[in-house]
């Protein structure tokens, strides 16, 4: 993204927008579609940042890693077929 672009925002701004979408997607027009697209973008960013943290920076960040787990859990929850959860419980 070029400098001084309207998309040149800190990661926290994108994260805040995504987590707000997660909370309010039932009342947002096209919320389910935006949630699916946002979750895929969030997971792609998670993988990229995890790679950079582990292999480029060679560092460990507890807050970062916990965010990676949260984003992975959201990916699973958003795309897990709804009917399979009840079948796993045996009901």
Residue pairs with C-beta under 8 A, 6 or more apart in sequence:
1 7
1 8
2 8
11 45
11 49
14 45
15 42
15 67
18 38
18 41
18 42
21 28
21 31
21 34
21 35
21 38
22 35
22 38
22 74
24 31
25 31
25 32
25 34
25 35
28 34
35 78
36 78
36 79
39 74
39 75
39 78
39 79
40 75
42 71
42 74
42 75
43 71
43 72
43 75
46 67
46 68
46 71
46 72
49 64
49 68
50 64
50 65
50 68
53 59
53 60
53 61
53 64
